[in-house]
């Protein structure tokens, strides 16, 4: 069974044919929907701006959110603290 499918996404007034993994279809379509929602919101607010510039603003907005999410999901400080606490506990139990 082939787990790849061909779909057509509609975004910003254009059609984009893609071949994707079947299990990714829902996420891919939702991503295209989110692009279209933001594109239409910008287009309504900035009626005299070209579609190319609007799509750049949409890409910037998604990129900024992605970077902000990476900062929020940074587990390094927690991992470091857990290692420190583990070392303290191990040292304590070795003394006992």
Biopython code that builds the backbone (N, CA, C, O; Angstrom):
import numpy as np
from Bio.PDB.StructureBuilder import StructureBuilder

atoms = [
    (1, "UNK", "N", (0.842, -1.187, 0.000)),
    (1, "UNK", "CA", (0.000, 0.000, 0.000)),
    (1, "UNK", "C", (0.885, 1.248, 0.000)),
    (1, "UNK", "O", (1.825, 1.361, 0.787)),
    (2, "UNK", "N", (0.568, 2.165, -0.885)),
    (2, "UNK", "CA", (1.331, 3.408, -0.997)),
    (2, "UNK", "C", (0.817, 4.404, 0.026)),
    (2, "UNK", "O", (-0.375, 4.708, 0.057)),
    (3, "UNK", "N", (1.705, 4.909, 0.858)),
    (3, "UNK", "CA", (1.268, 5.857, 1.884)),
    (3, "UNK", "C", (1.441, 7.300, 1.450)),
    (3, "UNK", "O", (1.355, 8.204, 2.281)),
    (4, "UNK", "N", (1.683, 7.539, 0.168)),
    (4, "UNK", "CA", (1.767, 8.893, -0.394)),
    (4, "UNK", "C", (0.465, 9.188, -1.140)),
    (4, "UNK", "O", (-0.111, 8.313, -1.787)),
    (5, "UNK", "N", (0.017, 10.440, -1.033)),
    (5, "UNK", "CA", (-1.167, 10.861, -1.780)),
    (5, "UNK", "C", (-0.889, 12.203, -2.441)),
    (5, "UNK", "O", (-0.032, 12.969, -2.000)),
    (6, "UNK", "N", (-1.628, 12.466, -3.503)),
    (6, "UNK", "CA", (-1.519, 13.751, -4.196)),
    (6, "UNK", "C", (-2.723, 14.597, -3.818)),
    (6, "UNK", "O", (-3.865, 14.143, -3.869)),
    (7, "UNK", "N", (-2.441, 15.841, -3.436)),
    (7, "UNK", "CA", (-3.514, 16.763, -3.086)),
    (7, "UNK", "C", (-3.241, 18.105, -3.754)),
    (7, "UNK", "O", (-2.126, 18.378, -4.199)),
    (8, "UNK", "N", (-4.263, 18.927, -3.815)),
    (8, "UNK", "CA", (-4.135, 20.305, -4.291)),
    (8, "UNK", "C", (-4.529, 21.231, -3.158)),
    (8, "UNK", "O", (-5.640, 21.159, -2.633)),
    (9, "UNK", "N", (-3.606, 22.097, -2.791)),
    (9, "UNK", "CA", (-3.886, 23.079, -1.750)),
    (9, "UNK", "C", (-4.218, 24.410, -2.403)),
    (9, "UNK", "O", (-3.596, 24.803, -3.390)),
    (10, "UNK", "N", (-5.191, 25.090, -1.850)),
    (10, "UNK", "CA", (-5.545, 26.430, -2.299)),
    (10, "UNK", "C", (-5.072, 27.412, -1.240)),
    (10, "UNK", "O", (-5.522, 27.383, -0.095)),
    (11, "UNK", "N", (-4.152, 28.285, -1.647)),
    (11, "UNK", "CA", (-3.656, 29.310, -0.726)),
    (11, "UNK", "C", (-3.445, 30.596, -1.496)),
    (11, "UNK", "O", (-2.879, 30.599, -2.589)),
    (12, "UNK", "N", (-3.908, 31.684, -0.912)),
    (12, "UNK", "CA", (-3.685, 33.012, -1.468)),
    (12, "UNK", "C", (-4.096, 33.091, -2.937)),
    (12, "UNK", "O", (-3.432, 33.741, -3.745)),
    (13, "UNK", "N", (-5.178, 32.432, -3.265)),
    (13, "UNK", "CA", (-5.711, 32.501, -4.620)),
    (13, "UNK", "C", (-4.984, 31.650, -5.640)),
    (13, "UNK", "O", (-5.223, 31.800, -6.838)),
    (14, "UNK", "N", (-4.112, 30.767, -5.209)),
    (14, "UNK", "CA", (-3.379, 29.900, -6.133)),
    (14, "UNK", "C", (-3.501, 28.447, -5.688)),
    (14, "UNK", "O", (-3.755, 28.150, -4.521)),
    (15, "UNK", "N", (-3.313, 27.557, -6.648)),
    (15, "UNK", "CA", (-3.386, 26.128, -6.372)),
    (15, "UNK", "C", (-1.980, 25.547, -6.346)),
    (15, "UNK", "O", (-1.150, 25.864, -7.198)),
    (16, "UNK", "N", (-1.722, 24.698, -5.369)),
    (16, "UNK", "CA", (-0.411, 24.084, -5.200)),
    (16, "UNK", "C", (-0.560, 22.568, -5.124)),
    (16, "UNK", "O", (-1.003, 22.043, -4.102)),
    (17, "UNK", "N", (-0.193, 21.852, -6.200)),
    (17, "UNK", "CA", (-0.260, 20.387, -6.143)),
    (17, "UNK", "C", (0.914, 19.841, -5.330)),
    (17, "UNK", "O", (2.061, 20.235, -5.541)),
    (18, "UNK", "N", (0.622, 18.945, -4.414)),
    (18, "UNK", "CA", (1.647, 18.359, -3.550)),
    (18, "UNK", "C", (1.459, 16.851, -3.455)),
    (18, "UNK", "O", (0.347, 16.337, -3.578)),
    (19, "UNK", "N", (2.563, 16.160, -3.236)),
    (19, "UNK", "CA", (2.520, 14.749, -2.879)),
    (19, "UNK", "C", (3.013, 14.666, -1.442)),
    (19, "UNK", "O", (4.123, 15.094, -1.125)),
    (20, "UNK", "N", (2.171, 14.109, -0.580)),
    (20, "UNK", "CA", (2.475, 14.084, 0.853)),
    (20, "UNK", "C", (2.223, 12.696, 1.425)),
    (20, "UNK", "O", (1.598, 11.851, 0.784)),
    (21, "UNK", "N", (2.711, 12.477, 2.625)),
    (21, "UNK", "CA", (2.371, 11.248, 3.342)),
    (21, "UNK", "C", (0.904, 11.312, 3.753)),
    (21, "UNK", "O", (0.417, 12.350, 4.204)),
    (22, "UNK", "N", (0.226, 10.220, 3.597)),
    (22, "UNK", "CA", (-1.205, 10.159, 3.909)),
    (22, "UNK", "C", (-1.499, 10.638, 5.336)),
    (22, "UNK", "O", (-2.473, 11.355, 5.565)),
    (23, "UNK", "N", (-0.654, 10.239, 6.289)),
    (23, "UNK", "CA", (-0.911, 10.602, 7.688)),
    (23, "UNK", "C", (-0.715, 12.100, 7.955)),
    (23, "UNK", "O", (-1.131, 12.598, 9.001)),
    (24, "UNK", "N", (-0.092, 12.812, 7.028)),
    (24, "UNK", "CA", (0.136, 14.249, 7.191)),
    (24, "UNK", "C", (-0.951, 15.119, 6.567)),
    (24, "UNK", "O", (-0.910, 16.344, 6.688)),
    (25, "UNK", "N", (-1.912, 14.504, 5.907)),
    (25, "UNK", "CA", (-2.891, 15.276, 5.148)),
    (25, "UNK", "C", (-3.647, 16.293, 5.994)),
    (25, "UNK", "O", (-3.772, 17.451, 5.596)),
    (26, "UNK", "N", (-4.141, 15.890, 7.127)),
    (26, "UNK", "CA", (-4.919, 16.806, 7.965)),
    (26, "UNK", "C", (-4.076, 18.010, 8.398)),
    (26, "UNK", "O", (-4.543, 19.149, 8.359)),
    (27, "UNK", "N", (-2.845, 17.751, 8.806)),
    (27, "UNK", "CA", (-1.969, 18.833, 9.248)),
    (27, "UNK", "C", (-1.602, 19.756, 8.078)),
    (27, "UNK", "O", (-1.575, 20.976, 8.243)),
    (28, "UNK", "N", (-1.325, 19.194, 6.913)),
    (28, "UNK", "CA", (-0.969, 19.986, 5.738)),
    (28, "UNK", "C", (-2.129, 20.881, 5.324)),
    (28, "UNK", "O", (-1.941, 22.059, 5.021)),
    (29, "UNK", "N", (-3.323, 20.314, 5.314)),
    (29, "UNK", "CA", (-4.501, 21.112, 4.938)),
    (29, "UNK", "C", (-4.787, 22.211, 5.971)),
    (29, "UNK", "O", (-5.182, 23.319, 5.608)),
    (30, "UNK", "N", (-4.588, 21.906, 7.235)),
    (30, "UNK", "CA", (-4.796, 22.918, 8.280)),
    (30, "UNK", "C", (-3.777, 24.041, 8.148)),
    (30, "UNK", "O", (-4.113, 25.211, 8.335)),
    (31, "UNK", "N", (-2.536, 23.694, 7.829)),
    (31, "UNK", "CA", (-1.507, 24.715, 7.634)),
    (31, "UNK", "C", (-1.882, 25.638, 6.476)),
    (31, "UNK", "O", (-1.747, 26.857, 6.583)),
    (32, "UNK", "N", (-2.350, 25.063, 5.376)),
    (32, "UNK", "CA", (-2.773, 25.874, 4.227)),
    (32, "UNK", "C", (-3.957, 26.757, 4.602)),
    (32, "UNK", "O", (-4.045, 27.906, 4.169)),
    (33, "UNK", "N", (-4.857, 26.222, 5.399)),
    (33, "UNK", "CA", (-6.014, 27.001, 5.851)),
    (33, "UNK", "C", (-5.574, 28.190, 6.694)),
    (33, "UNK", "O", (-6.105, 29.290, 6.546)),
    (34, "UNK", "N", (-4.597, 27.970, 7.586)),
    (34, "UNK", "CA", (-4.091, 29.054, 8.422)),
    (34, "UNK", "C", (-3.413, 30.136, 7.587)),
    (34, "UNK", "O", (-3.565, 31.324, 7.870)),
    (35, "UNK", "N", (-2.668, 29.735, 6.564)),
    (35, "UNK", "CA", (-2.045, 30.713, 5.658)),
    (35, "UNK", "C", (-3.127, 31.534, 4.979)),
    (35, "UNK", "O", (-3.035, 32.760, 4.915)),
    (36, "UNK", "N", (-4.147, 30.862, 4.475)),
    (36, "UNK", "CA", (-5.228, 31.558, 3.776)),
    (36, "UNK", "C", (-5.977, 32.524, 4.698)),
    (36, "UNK", "O", (-6.321, 33.632, 4.287)),
    (37, "UNK", "N", (-6.225, 32.113, 5.921)),
    (37, "UNK", "CA", (-6.916, 32.981, 6.881)),
    (37, "UNK", "C", (-6.106, 34.250, 7.112)),
    (37, "UNK", "O", (-6.650, 35.353, 7.071)),
    (38, "UNK", "N", (-4.820, 34.098, 7.352)),
    (38, "UNK", "CA", (-3.974, 35.271, 7.603)),
    (38, "UNK", "C", (-3.812, 36.121, 6.348)),
    (38, "UNK", "O", (-3.819, 37.350, 6.415)),
    (39, "UNK", "N", (-3.666, 35.463, 5.213)),
    (39, "UNK", "CA", (-3.539, 36.200, 3.958)),
    (39, "UNK", "C", (-4.779, 37.066, 3.740)),
    (39, "UNK", "O", (-4.664, 38.249, 3.422)),
    (40, "UNK", "N", (-5.948, 36.482, 3.910)),
    (40, "UNK", "CA", (-7.193, 37.228, 3.701)),
    (40, "UNK", "C", (-7.353, 38.363, 4.710)),
    (40, "UNK", "O", (-7.864, 39.429, 4.363)),
    (41, "UNK", "N", (-6.928, 38.149, 5.938)),
    (41, "UNK", "CA", (-7.000, 39.210, 6.951)),
    (41, "UNK", "C", (-6.096, 40.375, 6.575)),
    (41, "UNK", "O", (-6.507, 41.532, 6.653)),
    (42, "UNK", "N", (-4.872, 40.077, 6.170)),
    (42, "UNK", "CA", (-3.961, 41.135, 5.740)),
    (42, "UNK", "C", (-4.492, 41.840, 4.492)),
    (42, "UNK", "O", (-4.433, 43.065, 4.392)),
    (43, "UNK", "N", (-5.007, 41.063, 3.549)),
    (43, "UNK", "CA", (-5.509, 41.643, 2.289)),
    (43, "UNK", "C", (-6.669, 42.591, 2.568)),
    (43, "UNK", "O", (-6.797, 43.629, 1.918)),
    (44, "UNK", "N", (-7.509, 42.237, 3.530)),
    (44, "UNK", "CA", (-8.632, 43.102, 3.883)),
    (44, "UNK", "C", (-8.144, 44.393, 4.541)),
    (44, "UNK", "O", (-8.693, 45.468, 4.301)),
    (45, "UNK", "N", (-7.118, 44.273, 5.363)),
    (45, "UNK", "CA", (-6.605, 45.429, 6.088)),
    (45, "UNK", "C", (-5.720, 46.314, 5.206)),
    (45, "UNK", "O", (-5.745, 47.538, 5.333)),
    (46, "UNK", "N", (-4.945, 45.703, 4.319)),
    (46, "UNK", "CA", (-4.021, 46.429, 3.436)),
    (46, "UNK", "C", (-4.452, 46.222, 1.984)),
    (46, "UNK", "O", (-3.810, 45.478, 1.243)),
    (47, "UNK", "N", (-5.516, 46.866, 1.592)),
    (47, "UNK", "CA", (-6.114, 46.641, 0.274)),
    (47, "UNK", "C", (-5.242, 47.106, -0.889)),
    (47, "UNK", "O", (-5.389, 46.597, -2.001)),
    (48, "UNK", "N", (-4.347, 48.053, -0.664)),
    (48, "UNK", "CA", (-3.519, 48.573, -1.745)),
    (48, "UNK", "C", (-2.134, 47.927, -1.808)),
    (48, "UNK", "O", (-1.262, 48.394, -2.541)),
    (49, "UNK", "N", (-1.935, 46.855, -1.042)),
    (49, "UNK", "CA", (-0.639, 46.175, -1.025)),
    (49, "UNK", "C", (-0.731, 44.947, -1.929)),
    (49, "UNK", "O", (-1.746, 44.252, -1.949)),
    (50, "UNK", "N", (0.349, 44.688, -2.679)),
    (50, "UNK", "CA", (0.358, 43.559, -3.621)),
    (50, "UNK", "C", (0.278, 42.224, -2.880)),
    (50, "UNK", "O", (0.729, 42.116, -1.740)),
    (51, "UNK", "N", (-0.295, 41.214, -3.527)),
    (51, "UNK", "CA", (-0.366, 39.881, -2.902)),
    (51, "UNK", "C", (1.012, 39.332, -2.527)),
    (51, "UNK", "O", (1.144, 38.623, -1.530)),
    (52, "UNK", "N", (2.031, 39.654, -3.316)),
    (52, "UNK", "CA", (3.379, 39.181, -3.008)),
    (52, "UNK", "C", (3.872, 39.752, -1.680)),
    (52, "UNK", "O", (4.488, 39.043, -0.885)),
    (53, "UNK", "N", (3.602, 41.015, -1.446)),
    (53, "UNK", "CA", (4.021, 41.638, -0.186)),
    (53, "UNK", "C", (3.190, 41.113, 0.977)),
    (53, "UNK", "O", (3.704, 40.948, 2.083)),
    (54, "UNK", "N", (1.918, 40.852, 0.736)),
    (54, "UNK", "CA", (1.067, 40.303, 1.795)),
    (54, "UNK", "C", (1.549, 38.914, 2.191)),
    (54, "UNK", "O", (1.619, 38.598, 3.379)),
    (55, "UNK", "N", (1.882, 38.082, 1.208)),
    (55, "UNK", "CA", (2.336, 36.732, 1.541)),
    (55, "UNK", "C", (3.664, 36.786, 2.289)),
    (55, "UNK", "O", (3.938, 35.923, 3.124)),
    (56, "UNK", "N", (4.491, 37.789, 1.999)),
    (56, "UNK", "CA", (5.737, 37.963, 2.752)),
    (56, "UNK", "C", (5.431, 38.321, 4.201)),
    (56, "UNK", "O", (6.103, 37.835, 5.111)),
    (57, "UNK", "N", (4.434, 39.156, 4.425)),
    (57, "UNK", "CA", (4.048, 39.519, 5.795)),
    (57, "UNK", "C", (3.511, 38.299, 6.538)),
    (57, "UNK", "O", (3.786, 38.122, 7.725)),
    (58, "UNK", "N", (2.744, 37.455, 5.842)),
    (58, "UNK", "CA", (2.222, 36.228, 6.449)),
    (58, "UNK", "C", (3.380, 35.300, 6.818)),
    (58, "UNK", "O", (3.404, 34.736, 7.912)),
    (59, "UNK", "N", (4.338, 35.144, 5.901)),
    (59, "UNK", "CA", (5.498, 34.287, 6.176)),
    (59, "UNK", "C", (6.282, 34.815, 7.378)),
    (59, "UNK", "O", (6.718, 34.039, 8.229)),
    (60, "UNK", "N", (6.456, 36.125, 7.445)),
    (60, "UNK", "CA", (7.155, 36.731, 8.577)),
    (60, "UNK", "C", (6.422, 36.439, 9.883)),
    (60, "UNK", "O", (7.047, 36.082, 10.882)),
    (61, "UNK", "N", (5.106, 36.588, 9.877)),
    (61, "UNK", "CA", (4.326, 36.362, 11.087)),
    (61, "UNK", "C", (4.471, 34.912, 11.565)),
    (61, "UNK", "O", (4.666, 34.667, 12.756)),
    (62, "UNK", "N", (4.376, 33.952, 10.634)),
    (62, "UNK", "CA", (4.540, 32.552, 11.011)),
    (62, "UNK", "C", (5.957, 32.268, 11.506)),
    (62, "UNK", "O", (6.140, 31.512, 12.461)),
    (63, "UNK", "N", (6.950, 32.863, 10.870)),
    (63, "UNK", "CA", (8.333, 32.660, 11.282)),
    (63, "UNK", "C", (8.568, 33.206, 12.688)),
    (63, "UNK", "O", (9.210, 32.555, 13.512)),
    (64, "UNK", "N", (8.053, 34.386, 12.956)),
    (64, "UNK", "CA", (8.192, 34.983, 14.279)),
    (64, "UNK", "C", (7.537, 34.104, 15.340)),
    (64, "UNK", "O", (8.122, 33.874, 16.398)),
    (65, "UNK", "N", (6.344, 33.619, 15.072)),
    (65, "UNK", "CA", (5.655, 32.744, 16.025)),
    (65, "UNK", "C", (6.437, 31.453, 16.244)),
    (65, "UNK", "O", (6.512, 30.953, 17.366)),
    (66, "UNK", "N", (7.015, 30.917, 15.179)),
    (66, "UNK", "CA", (7.805, 29.696, 15.289)),
    (66, "UNK", "C", (9.006, 29.918, 16.202)),
    (66, "UNK", "O", (9.297, 29.082, 17.058)),
    (67, "UNK", "N", (9.696, 31.024, 16.029)),
    (67, "UNK", "CA", (10.840, 31.331, 16.882)),
    (67, "UNK", "C", (10.423, 31.548, 18.337)),
    (67, "UNK", "O", (11.133, 31.134, 19.254)),
    (68, "UNK", "N", (9.289, 32.185, 18.549)),
    (68, "UNK", "CA", (8.796, 32.393, 19.902)),
    (68, "UNK", "C", (8.453, 31.066, 20.558)),
    (68, "UNK", "O", (8.696, 30.883, 21.751)),
    (69, "UNK", "N", (7.892, 30.140, 19.796)),
    (69, "UNK", "CA", (7.548, 28.822, 20.332)),
    (69, "UNK", "C", (8.808, 28.032, 20.687)),
    (69, "UNK", "O", (8.823, 27.303, 21.679)),
    (70, "UNK", "N", (9.854, 28.173, 19.891)),
    (70, "UNK", "CA", (11.105, 27.481, 20.204)),
    (70, "UNK", "C", (11.647, 27.960, 21.540)),
    (70, "UNK", "O", (12.142, 27.161, 22.335)),
    (71, "UNK", "N", (11.555, 29.273, 21.793)),
    (71, "UNK", "CA", (12.016, 29.809, 23.071)),
    (71, "UNK", "C", (11.195, 29.249, 24.221)),
    (71, "UNK", "O", (11.736, 28.938, 25.281)),
    (72, "UNK", "N", (9.901, 29.122, 24.015)),
    (72, "UNK", "CA", (9.027, 28.604, 25.074)),
    (72, "UNK", "C", (9.267, 27.129, 25.344)),
    (72, "UNK", "O", (9.096, 26.664, 26.470)),
    (73, "UNK", "N", (9.662, 26.394, 24.315)),
    (73, "UNK", "CA", (9.842, 24.953, 24.449)),
    (73, "UNK", "C", (11.280, 24.560, 24.755)),
    (73, "UNK", "O", (11.628, 23.382, 24.678)),
    (74, "UNK", "N", (12.108, 25.519, 25.098)),
    (74, "UNK", "CA", (13.497, 25.231, 25.432)),
    (74, "UNK", "C", (13.548, 24.552, 26.792)),
    (74, "UNK", "O", (13.264, 25.177, 27.813)),
    (75, "UNK", "N", (13.906, 23.289, 26.808)),
    (75, "UNK", "CA", (13.941, 22.523, 28.056)),
    (75, "UNK", "C", (15.334, 22.456, 28.663)),
    (75, "UNK", "O", (15.525, 21.831, 29.706)),
    (76, "UNK", "N", (16.304, 23.089, 28.026)),
    (76, "UNK", "CA", (17.690, 23.035, 28.503)),
    (76, "UNK", "C", (17.841, 23.459, 29.969)),
    (76, "UNK", "O", (18.503, 22.752, 30.730)),
    (77, "UNK", "N", (17.257, 24.578, 30.392)),
    (77, "UNK", "CA", (17.423, 24.958, 31.806)),
    (77, "UNK", "C", (16.875, 23.901, 32.765)),
    (77, "UNK", "O", (17.446, 23.673, 33.831)),
    (78, "UNK", "N", (15.787, 23.266, 32.392)),
    (78, "UNK", "CA", (15.190, 22.241, 33.248)),
    (78, "UNK", "C", (16.046, 20.982, 33.275)),
    (78, "UNK", "O", (16.230, 20.370, 34.327)),
    (79, "UNK", "N", (16.562, 20.603, 32.129)),
    (79, "UNK", "CA", (17.417, 19.425, 32.041)),
    (79, "UNK", "C", (18.670, 19.615, 32.881)),
    (79, "UNK", "O", (19.090, 18.711, 33.604)),
    (80, "UNK", "N", (19.257, 20.793, 32.778)),
    (80, "UNK", "CA", (20.451, 21.095, 33.562)),
    (80, "UNK", "C", (20.154, 21.028, 35.057)),
    (80, "UNK", "O", (20.931, 20.452, 35.818)),
    (81, "UNK", "N", (19.046, 21.607, 35.477)),
    (81, "UNK", "CA", (18.684, 21.606, 36.902)),
    (81, "UNK", "C", (18.408, 20.182, 37.389)),
    (81, "UNK", "O", (18.796, 19.827, 38.502)),
    (82, "UNK", "N", (17.751, 19.376, 36.583)),
    (82, "UNK", "CA", (17.467, 17.986, 36.968)),
    (82, "UNK", "C", (18.770, 17.219, 37.143)),
    (82, "UNK", "O", (18.906, 16.432, 38.079)),
    (83, "UNK", "N", (19.729, 17.443, 36.249)),
    (83, "UNK", "CA", (21.032, 16.775, 36.392)),
    (83, "UNK", "C", (21.719, 17.195, 37.691)),
    (83, "UNK", "O", (22.276, 16.362, 38.405)),
    (84, "UNK", "N", (21.673, 18.485, 37.987)),
    (84, "UNK", "CA", (22.290, 18.985, 39.226)),
    (84, "UNK", "C", (21.641, 18.335, 40.445)),
    (84, "UNK", "O", (22.333, 17.872, 41.352)),
    (85, "UNK", "N", (20.321, 18.302, 40.461)),
    (85, "UNK", "CA", (19.607, 17.712, 41.593)),
    (85, "UNK", "C", (19.870, 16.215, 41.712)),
    (85, "UNK", "O", (19.972, 15.683, 42.817)),
    (86, "UNK", "N", (19.979, 15.546, 40.581)),
    (86, "UNK", "CA", (20.285, 14.115, 40.585)),
    (86, "UNK", "C", (21.656, 13.871, 41.202)),
    (86, "UNK", "O", (21.835, 12.948, 41.996)),
    (87, "UNK", "N", (22.621, 14.709, 40.829)),
    (87, "UNK", "CA", (23.971, 14.577, 41.395)),
    (87, "UNK", "C", (23.954, 14.815, 42.901)),
    (87, "UNK", "O", (24.626, 14.101, 43.646)),
    (88, "UNK", "N", (23.203, 15.800, 43.353)),
    (88, "UNK", "CA", (23.101, 16.076, 44.784)),
    (88, "UNK", "C", (22.488, 14.880, 45.508)),
    (88, "UNK", "O", (22.984, 14.463, 46.555)),
    (89, "UNK", "N", (21.413, 14.331, 44.952)),
    (89, "UNK", "CA", (20.764, 13.178, 45.580)),
    (89, "UNK", "C", (21.682, 11.957, 45.600)),
    (89, "UNK", "O", (21.766, 11.251, 46.605)),
    (90, "UNK", "N", (22.364, 11.716, 44.489)),
    (90, "UNK", "CA", (23.277, 10.569, 44.444)),
    (90, "UNK", "C", (24.393, 10.708, 45.469)),
    (90, "UNK", "O", (24.758, 9.740, 46.135)),
    (91, "UNK", "N", (24.930, 11.913, 45.593)),
    (91, "UNK", "CA", (25.979, 12.160, 46.579)),
    (91, "UNK", "C", (25.441, 11.958, 47.991)),
    (91, "UNK", "O", (26.129, 11.389, 48.838)),
    (92, "UNK", "N", (24.250, 12.405, 48.247)),
    (92, "UNK", "CA", (23.640, 12.250, 49.556)),
    (92, "UNK", "C", (23.457, 10.782, 49.909)),
    (92, "UNK", "O", (23.785, 10.359, 51.018)),
    (93, "UNK", "N", (22.928, 9.995, 48.953)),
    (93, "UNK", "CA", (22.657, 8.585, 49.242)),
    (93, "UNK", "C", (23.940, 7.766, 49.329)),
    (93, "UNK", "O", (23.950, 6.720, 49.978)),
    (94, "UNK", "N", (25.005, 8.208, 48.702)),
    (94, "UNK", "CA", (26.284, 7.509, 48.830)),
    (94, "UNK", "C", (26.844, 7.691, 50.244)),
    (94, "UNK", "O", (27.523, 6.809, 50.769)),
    (95, "UNK", "N", (26.554, 8.833, 50.848)),
    (95, "UNK", "CA", (27.037, 9.105, 52.202)),
    (95, "UNK", "C", (26.253, 8.303, 53.244)),
    (95, "UNK", "O", (26.766, 8.053, 54.334)),
    (96, "UNK", "N", (25.078, 7.917, 52.942)),
    (96, "UNK", "CA", (24.218, 7.197, 53.897)),
    (96, "UNK", "C", (24.595, 5.767, 54.075)),
    (96, "UNK", "O", (23.956, 5.052, 54.846)),
]
sb = StructureBuilder()
sb.init_structure("model")
sb.init_model(0)
sb.init_chain("A")
sb.init_seg("    ")
for serial, (resi, resn, name, xyz) in enumerate(atoms, 1):
    if name == "N":
        sb.init_residue(resn, " ", resi, " ")
    sb.init_atom(name, np.array(xyz, "f"), 0.0, 1.0, " ", f" {name:<3s}", serial, name[0])
structure = sb.get_structure()
